Amino acid sequence: MKNILLILPVLAGCSLMPSDSTPIRTEDGSMVYSITSLYDGEPGSREQAVRSMNIDARNLCMAGYTLISEEARPLMDANGGVRSSRLIWEVKCDKKPEATP
């Protein structure tokens, strides 16, 4: 059963790779993350990748986030055709409200 759960994102047309690099801390103290997902040409695969990335961004930030940039890069096969695409987001985490003592 665990093996099926591990390959489910690939079968669904996307494969998520949370937080591709070390987060960057901005001057105001918030964190910026880069997250990536792969999707193919199947109907709905890009939308599924976006939904998964939204969940990962919220989990990374533990609060809300702002999408700073979005980029889709095609991945080519040996014949020069597009076999899938890589969706890359940069997200800036919203500041968490400070607890009052």
N, CA, C and O atoms as a GROMACS GRO file, in nm:
protein
  404
    1MET      N    1   0.082  -0.119   0.000
    1MET     CA    2   0.000   0.000   0.000
    1MET      C    3   0.086   0.126   0.000
    1MET      O    4   0.055   0.223  -0.068
    2LYS      N    5   0.196   0.124   0.077
    2LYS     CA    6   0.284   0.241   0.083
    2LYS      C    7   0.345   0.271  -0.053
    2LYS      O    8   0.362   0.388  -0.090
    3ASN      N    9   0.380   0.166  -0.129
    3ASN     CA   10   0.439   0.186  -0.261
    3ASN      C   11   0.343   0.258  -0.354
    3ASN      O   12   0.385   0.341  -0.435
    4ILE      N   13   0.216   0.225  -0.345
    4ILE     CA   14   0.116   0.290  -0.430
    4ILE      C   15   0.107   0.438  -0.395
    4ILE      O   16   0.096   0.522  -0.485
    5LEU      N   17   0.111   0.471  -0.268
    5LEU     CA   18   0.104   0.611  -0.226
    5LEU      C   19   0.226   0.690  -0.273
    5LEU      O   20   0.215   0.809  -0.301
    6LEU      N   21   0.340   0.625  -0.280
    6LEU     CA   22   0.462   0.694  -0.323
    6LEU      C   23   0.460   0.724  -0.473
    6LEU      O   24   0.515   0.826  -0.514
    7ILE      N   25   0.399   0.639  -0.554
    7ILE     CA   26   0.399   0.664  -0.698
    7ILE      C   27   0.273   0.734  -0.745
    7ILE      O   28   0.262   0.767  -0.863
    8LEU      N   29   0.178   0.757  -0.658
    8LEU     CA   30   0.053   0.821  -0.697
    8LEU      C   31   0.074   0.957  -0.764
    8LEU      O   32   0.011   0.982  -0.866
    9PRO      N   33   0.160   1.046  -0.711
    9PRO     CA   34   0.180   1.174  -0.780
    9PRO      C   35   0.232   1.158  -0.922
    9PRO      O   36   0.195   1.235  -1.011
   10VAL      N   37   0.318   1.060  -0.946
   10VAL     CA   38   0.371   1.038  -1.080
   10VAL      C   39   0.260   0.990  -1.172
   10VAL      O   40   0.250   1.034  -1.286
   11LEU      N   41   0.176   0.899  -1.122
   11LEU     CA   42   0.065   0.850  -1.203
   11LEU      C   43  -0.037   0.959  -1.230
   11LEU      O   44  -0.104   0.957  -1.334
   12ALA      N   45  -0.051   1.053  -1.140
   12ALA     CA   46  -0.146   1.163  -1.158
   12ALA      C   47  -0.094   1.269  -1.252
   12ALA      O   48  -0.168   1.362  -1.288
   13GLY      N   49   0.031   1.258  -1.294
   13GLY     CA   50   0.083   1.354  -1.392
   13GLY      C   51   0.169   1.461  -1.332
   13GLY      O   52   0.208   1.554  -1.402
   14CYS      N   53   0.200   1.452  -1.205
   14CYS     CA   54   0.288   1.552  -1.145
   14CYS      C   55   0.368   1.486  -1.035
   14CYS      O   56   0.328   1.385  -0.977
   15SER      N   57   0.481   1.545  -1.008
   15SER     CA   58   0.566   1.497  -0.901
   15SER      C   59   0.620   1.618  -0.829
   15SER      O   60   0.687   1.701  -0.890
   16LEU      N   61   0.593   1.629  -0.702
   16LEU     CA   62   0.627   1.748  -0.627
   16LEU      C   63   0.761   1.733  -0.558
   16LEU      O   64   0.792   1.627  -0.503
   17MET      N   65   0.839   1.840  -0.560
   17MET     CA   66   0.966   1.843  -0.491
   17MET      C   67   0.966   1.965  -0.400
   17MET      O   68   1.004   2.074  -0.444
   18PRO      N   69   0.924   1.949  -0.273
   18PRO     CA   70   0.914   2.066  -0.187
   18PRO      C   71   1.048   2.132  -0.160
   18PRO      O   72   1.150   2.064  -0.149
   19SER      N   73   1.047   2.260  -0.149
   19SER     CA   74   1.160   2.345  -0.114
   19SER      C   75   1.291   2.299  -0.176
   19SER      O   76   1.365   2.219  -0.118
   20ASP      N   77   1.318   2.350  -0.295
   20ASP     CA   78   1.434   2.310  -0.373
   20ASP      C   79   1.566   2.362  -0.319
   20ASP      O   80   1.671   2.307  -0.351
   21SER      N   81   1.561   2.464  -0.240
   21SER     CA   82   1.686   2.521  -0.191
   21SER      C   83   1.665   2.574  -0.050
   21SER      O   84   1.554   2.575   0.003
   22THR      N   85   1.773   2.618   0.008
   22THR     CA   86   1.767   2.680   0.139
   22THR      C   87   1.687   2.809   0.129
   22THR      O   88   1.710   2.888   0.036
   23PRO      N   89   1.595   2.832   0.221
   23PRO     CA   90   1.516   2.956   0.213
   23PRO      C   91   1.604   3.079   0.232
   23PRO      O   92   1.709   3.074   0.296
   24ILE      N   93   1.558   3.188   0.175
   24ILE     CA   94   1.626   3.316   0.188
   24ILE      C   95   1.549   3.401   0.288
   24ILE      O   96   1.426   3.411   0.279
   25ARG      N   97   1.619   3.461   0.382
   25ARG     CA   98   1.554   3.551   0.479
   25ARG      C   99   1.566   3.694   0.425
   25ARG      O  100   1.675   3.741   0.396
   26THR      N  101   1.452   3.762   0.413
   26THR     CA  102   1.450   3.898   0.361
   26THR      C  103   1.482   3.998   0.473
   26THR      O  104   1.493   3.960   0.590
   27GLU      N  105   1.495   4.124   0.435
   27GLU     CA  106   1.528   4.228   0.532
   27GLU      C  107   1.422   4.242   0.641
   27GLU      O  108   1.453   4.274   0.756
   28ASP      N  109   1.296   4.216   0.605
   28ASP     CA  110   1.190   4.228   0.705
   28ASP      C  111   1.173   4.102   0.789
   28ASP      O  112   1.083   4.094   0.873
   29GLY      N  113   1.260   4.002   0.767
   29GLY     CA  114   1.259   3.881   0.847
   29GLY      C  115   1.175   3.768   0.792
   29GLY      O  116   1.176   3.658   0.848
   30SER      N  117   1.102   3.791   0.684
   30SER     CA  118   1.021   3.683   0.627
   30SER      C  119   1.108   3.592   0.541
   30SER      O  120   1.218   3.629   0.501
   31MET      N  121   1.058   3.472   0.515
   31MET     CA  122   1.134   3.372   0.440
   31MET      C  123   1.080   3.362   0.297
   31MET      O  124   0.960   3.376   0.274
   32VAL      N  125   1.172   3.338   0.201
   32VAL     CA  126   1.136   3.317   0.061
   32VAL      C  127   1.183   3.177   0.023
   32VAL      O  128   1.300   3.143   0.041
   33TYR      N  129   1.091   3.097  -0.031
   33TYR     CA  130   1.121   2.960  -0.072
   33TYR      C  131   1.101   2.946  -0.222
   33TYR      O  132   1.020   3.017  -0.282
   34SER      N  133   1.175   2.853  -0.282
   34SER     CA  134   1.154   2.813  -0.420
   34SER      C  135   1.104   2.669  -0.416
   34SER      O  136   1.169   2.581  -0.361
   35ILE      N  137   0.986   2.645  -0.476
   35ILE     CA  138   0.932   2.510  -0.482
   35ILE      C  139   0.904   2.474  -0.628
   35ILE      O  140   0.874   2.561  -0.710
   36THR      N  141   0.914   2.346  -0.658
   36THR     CA  142   0.905   2.299  -0.796
   36THR      C  143   0.814   2.178  -0.806
   36THR      O  144   0.808   2.096  -0.714
   37SER      N  145   0.744   2.167  -0.917
   37SER     CA  146   0.663   2.049  -0.945
   37SER      C  147   0.674   2.017  -1.093
   37SER      O  148   0.687   2.107  -1.176
   38LEU      N  149   0.667   1.889  -1.126
   38LEU     CA  150   0.666   1.845  -1.265
   38LEU      C  151   0.524   1.811  -1.305
   38LEU      O  152   0.447   1.758  -1.225
   39TYR      N  153   0.489   1.841  -1.430
   39TYR     CA  154   0.359   1.800  -1.482
   39TYR      C  155   0.374   1.768  -1.630
   39TYR      O  156   0.464   1.817  -1.697
   40ASP      N  157   0.284   1.682  -1.679
   40ASP     CA  158   0.291   1.644  -1.819
   40ASP      C  159   0.173   1.706  -1.894
   40ASP      O  160   0.106   1.795  -1.842
   41GLY      N  161   0.149   1.660  -2.014
   41GLY     CA  162   0.045   1.718  -2.098
   41GLY      C  163  -0.095   1.663  -2.075
   41GLY      O  164  -0.188   1.699  -2.147
   42GLU      N  165  -0.111   1.575  -1.977
   42GLU     CA  166  -0.242   1.518  -1.950
   42GLU      C  167  -0.338   1.628  -1.902
   42GLU      O  168  -0.296   1.721  -1.834
   43PRO      N  169  -0.466   1.617  -1.938
   43PRO     CA  170  -0.564   1.716  -1.892
   43PRO      C  171  -0.566   1.725  -1.740
   43PRO      O  172  -0.578   1.624  -1.671
   44GLY      N  173  -0.555   1.846  -1.689
   44GLY     CA  174  -0.562   1.870  -1.546
   44GLY      C  175  -0.432   1.852  -1.470
   44GLY      O  176  -0.428   1.876  -1.349
   45SER      N  177  -0.325   1.809  -1.536
   45SER     CA  178  -0.201   1.784  -1.462
   45SER      C  179  -0.138   1.913  -1.410
   45SER      O  180  -0.083   1.914  -1.299
   46ARG      N  181  -0.145   2.022  -1.487
   46ARG     CA  182  -0.089   2.148  -1.439
   46ARG      C  183  -0.170   2.199  -1.319
   46ARG      O  184  -0.113   2.248  -1.222
   47GLU      N  185  -0.301   2.187  -1.328
   47GLU     CA  186  -0.387   2.232  -1.218
   47GLU      C  187  -0.360   2.151  -1.091
   47GLU      O  188  -0.361   2.205  -0.981
   48GLN      N  189  -0.335   2.020  -1.107
   48GLN     CA  190  -0.301   1.936  -0.992
   48GLN      C  191  -0.167   1.978  -0.933
   48GLN      O  192  -0.151   1.980  -0.811
   49ALA      N  193  -0.071   2.012  -1.018
   49ALA     CA  194   0.059   2.060  -0.970
   49ALA      C  195   0.042   2.189  -0.891
   49ALA      O  196   0.104   2.206  -0.786
   50VAL      N  197  -0.042   2.280  -0.940
   50VAL     CA  198  -0.067   2.407  -0.870
   50VAL      C  199  -0.132   2.381  -0.734
   50VAL      O  200  -0.093   2.443  -0.635
   51ARG      N  201  -0.229   2.290  -0.729
   51ARG     CA  202  -0.295   2.259  -0.600
   51ARG      C  203  -0.194   2.202  -0.501
   51ARG      O  204  -0.194   2.238  -0.384
   52SER      N  205  -0.107   2.112  -0.548
   52SER     CA  206  -0.007   2.052  -0.460
   52SER      C  207   0.094   2.155  -0.411
   52SER      O  208   0.135   2.154  -0.295
   53MET      N  209   0.135   2.245  -0.501
   53MET     CA  210   0.231   2.348  -0.462
   53MET      C  211   0.169   2.446  -0.363
   53MET      O  212   0.238   2.496  -0.273
   54ASN      N  213   0.041   2.474  -0.378
   54ASN     CA  214  -0.029   2.560  -0.283
   54ASN      C  215  -0.026   2.499  -0.143
   54ASN      O  216  -0.001   2.568  -0.045
   55ILE      N  217  -0.052   2.369  -0.135
   55ILE     CA  218  -0.048   2.300  -0.006
   55ILE      C  219   0.093   2.304   0.053
   55ILE      O  220   0.110   2.332   0.171
   56ASP      N  221   0.194   2.276  -0.031
   56ASP     CA  222   0.332   2.278   0.018
   56ASP      C  223   0.375   2.417   0.064
   56ASP      O  224   0.444   2.430   0.164
   57ALA      N  225   0.334   2.520  -0.010
   57ALA     CA  226   0.370   2.657   0.030
   57ALA      C  227   0.308   2.691   0.165
   57ALA      O  228   0.374   2.751   0.250
   58ARG      N  229   0.182   2.653   0.185
   58ARG     CA  230   0.119   2.679   0.315
   58ARG      C  231   0.186   2.600   0.426
   58ARG      O  232   0.202   2.652   0.537
   59ASN      N  233   0.227   2.476   0.399
   59ASN     CA  234   0.296   2.396   0.500
   59ASN      C  235   0.435   2.451   0.532
   59ASN      O  236   0.476   2.453   0.648
   60LEU      N  237   0.508   2.495   0.430
   60LEU     CA  238   0.640   2.553   0.453
   60LEU      C  239   0.632   2.681   0.536
   60LEU      O  240   0.713   2.703   0.626
   61CYS      N  241   0.534   2.763   0.504
   61CYS     CA  242   0.523   2.894   0.570
   61CYS      C  243   0.451   2.887   0.704
   61CYS      O  244   0.464   2.978   0.786
   62MET      N  245   0.375   2.782   0.727
   62MET     CA  246   0.298   2.768   0.850
   62MET      C  247   0.202   2.886   0.870
   62MET      O  248   0.159   2.914   0.982
   63ALA      N  249   0.172   2.952   0.763
   63ALA     CA  250   0.078   3.065   0.762
   63ALA      C  251   0.048   3.093   0.616
   63ALA      O  252   0.062   3.004   0.532
   64GLY      N  253   0.007   3.212   0.584
   64GLY     CA  254  -0.018   3.248   0.446
   64GLY      C  255   0.112   3.275   0.372
   64GLY      O  256   0.220   3.276   0.431
   65TYR      N  257   0.100   3.296   0.242
   65TYR     CA  258   0.217   3.326   0.160
   65TYR      C  259   0.176   3.414   0.043
   65TYR      O  260   0.058   3.426   0.011
   66THR      N  261   0.275   3.476  -0.020
   66THR     CA  262   0.255   3.555  -0.140
   66THR      C  263   0.337   3.492  -0.252
   66THR      O  264   0.456   3.466  -0.235
   67LEU      N  265   0.273   3.466  -0.365
   67LEU     CA  266   0.343   3.412  -0.481
   67LEU      C  267   0.420   3.526  -0.546
   67LEU      O  268   0.361   3.621  -0.598
   68ILE      N  269   0.553   3.517  -0.544
   68ILE     CA  270   0.639   3.622  -0.600
   68ILE      C  271   0.657   3.602  -0.750
   68ILE      O  272   0.648   3.697  -0.827
   69SER      N  273   0.684   3.478  -0.790
   69SER     CA  274   0.703   3.450  -0.933
   69SER      C  275   0.661   3.308  -0.964
   69SER      O  276   0.662   3.219  -0.879
   70GLU      N  277   0.623   3.288  -1.091
   70GLU     CA  278   0.586   3.157  -1.141
   70GLU      C  279   0.649   3.141  -1.278
   70GLU      O  280   0.640   3.230  -1.363
   71GLU      N  281   0.714   3.027  -1.300
   71GLU     CA  282   0.779   3.001  -1.428
   71GLU      C  283   0.756   2.856  -1.467
   71GLU      O  284   0.767   2.767  -1.383
   72ALA      N  285   0.725   2.832  -1.593
   72ALA     CA  286   0.710   2.696  -1.645
   72ALA      C  287   0.821   2.673  -1.747
   72ALA      O  288   0.835   2.748  -1.843
   73ARG      N  289   0.900   2.568  -1.725
   73ARG     CA  290   1.010   2.534  -1.815
   73ARG      C  291   0.983   2.398  -1.878
   73ARG      O  292   0.966   2.300  -1.807
   74PRO      N  293   0.979   2.391  -2.012
   74PRO     CA  294   0.957   2.261  -2.076
   74PRO      C  295   1.080   2.172  -2.064
   74PRO      O  296   1.194   2.219  -2.069
   75LEU      N  297   1.057   2.042  -2.047
   75LEU     CA  298   1.164   1.942  -2.044
   75LEU      C  299   1.155   1.863  -2.174
   75LEU      O  300   1.052   1.802  -2.203
   76MET      N  301   1.262   1.865  -2.251
   76MET     CA  302   1.263   1.805  -2.384
   76MET      C  303   1.313   1.661  -2.379
   76MET      O  304   1.395   1.625  -2.295
   77ASP      N  305   1.262   1.580  -2.472
   77ASP     CA  306   1.314   1.444  -2.487
   77ASP      C  307   1.425   1.446  -2.593
   77ASP      O  308   1.460   1.552  -2.644
   78ALA      N  309   1.480   1.330  -2.624
   78ALA     CA  310   1.592   1.321  -2.717
   78ALA      C  311   1.556   1.368  -2.858
   78ALA      O  312   1.645   1.409  -2.934
   79ASN      N  313   1.428   1.362  -2.894
   79ASN     CA  314   1.384   1.403  -3.028
   79ASN      C  315   1.347   1.551  -3.035
   79ASN      O  316   1.306   1.599  -3.141
   80GLY      N  317   1.360   1.622  -2.925
   80GLY     CA  318   1.328   1.765  -2.924
   80GLY      C  319   1.184   1.795  -2.889
   80GLY      O  320   1.143   1.912  -2.893
   81GLY      N  321   1.106   1.695  -2.856
   81GLY     CA  322   0.967   1.716  -2.816
   81GLY      C  323   0.957   1.741  -2.666
   81GLY      O  324   1.042   1.698  -2.589
   82VAL      N  325   0.853   1.810  -2.627
   82VAL     CA  326   0.832   1.838  -2.485
   82VAL      C  327   0.768   1.714  -2.422
   82VAL      O  328   0.660   1.673  -2.463
   83ARG      N  329   0.835   1.655  -2.321
   83ARG     CA  330   0.780   1.537  -2.254
   83ARG      C  331   0.708   1.574  -2.125
   83ARG      O  332   0.616   1.504  -2.084
   84SER      N  333   0.751   1.683  -2.062
   84SER     CA  334   0.685   1.733  -1.941
   84SER      C  335   0.734   1.876  -1.918
   84SER      O  336   0.818   1.927  -1.993
   85SER      N  337   0.681   1.938  -1.816
   85SER     CA  338   0.722   2.075  -1.783
   85SER      C  339   0.748   2.084  -1.634
   85SER      O  340   0.690   2.012  -1.554
   86ARG      N  341   0.837   2.175  -1.599
   86ARG     CA  342   0.870   2.201  -1.459
   86ARG      C  343   0.808   2.336  -1.422
   86ARG      O  344   0.837   2.438  -1.485
   87LEU      N  345   0.723   2.335  -1.321
   87LEU     CA  346   0.662   2.457  -1.271
   87LEU      C  347   0.739   2.502  -1.148
   87LEU      O  348   0.755   2.425  -1.053
   88ILE      N  349   0.786   2.625  -1.150
   88ILE     CA  350   0.870   2.678  -1.041
   88ILE      C  351   0.801   2.799  -0.980
   88ILE      O  352   0.765   2.893  -1.050
   89TRP      N  353   0.784   2.795  -0.850
   89TRP     CA  354   0.728   2.907  -0.775
   89TRP      C  355   0.831   2.961  -0.678
   89TRP      O  356   0.908   2.885  -0.619
   90GLU      N  357   0.832   3.092  -0.662
   90GLU     CA  358   0.900   3.156  -0.549
   90GLU      C  359   0.790   3.214  -0.463
   90GLU      O  360   0.708   3.292  -0.511
   91VAL      N  361   0.790   3.176  -0.336
   91VAL     CA  362   0.687   3.224  -0.245
   91VAL      C  363   0.752   3.294  -0.126
   91VAL      O  364   0.856   3.252  -0.076
   92LYS      N  365   0.688   3.401  -0.083
   92LYS     CA  366   0.733   3.475   0.035
   92LYS      C  367   0.631   3.449   0.145
   92LYS      O  368   0.512   3.475   0.129
   93CYS      N  369   0.680   3.399   0.257
   93CYS     CA  370   0.592   3.368   0.368
   93CYS      C  371   0.543   3.496   0.435
   93CYS      O  372   0.619   3.589   0.457
   94ASP      N  373   0.414   3.497   0.467
   94ASP     CA  374   0.359   3.609   0.543
   94ASP      C  375   0.412   3.601   0.685
   94ASP      O  376   0.438   3.493   0.738
   95LYS      N  377   0.428   3.717   0.745
   95LYS     CA  378   0.474   3.719   0.883
   95LYS      C  379   0.366   3.662   0.973
   95LYS      O  380   0.248   3.690   0.956
   96LYS      N  381   0.410   3.582   1.068
   96LYS     CA  382   0.317   3.526   1.164
   96LYS      C  383   0.285   3.633   1.268
   96LYS      O  384   0.375   3.705   1.312
   97PRO      N  385   0.160   3.644   1.307
   97PRO     CA  386   0.127   3.743   1.410
   97PRO      C  387   0.197   3.706   1.541
   97PRO      O  388   0.199   3.590   1.582
   98GLU      N  389   0.254   3.806   1.604
   98GLU     CA  390   0.323   3.782   1.730
   98GLU      C  391   0.222   3.761   1.842
   98GLU      O  392   0.121   3.831   1.850
   99ALA      N  393   0.251   3.664   1.926
   99ALA     CA  394   0.162   3.635   2.038
   99ALA      C  395   0.176   3.746   2.143
   99ALA      O  396   0.286   3.792   2.173
  100THR      N  397   0.065   3.786   2.198
  100THR     CA  398   0.068   3.888   2.303
  100THR      C  399   0.088   3.819   2.438
  100THR      O  400   0.022   3.719   2.467
  101PRO      N  401   0.177   3.872   2.520
  101PRO     CA  402   0.204   3.808   2.650
  101PRO      C  403   0.091   3.824   2.748
  101PRO      O  404   0.100   3.776   2.861
   0.00000   0.00000   0.00000
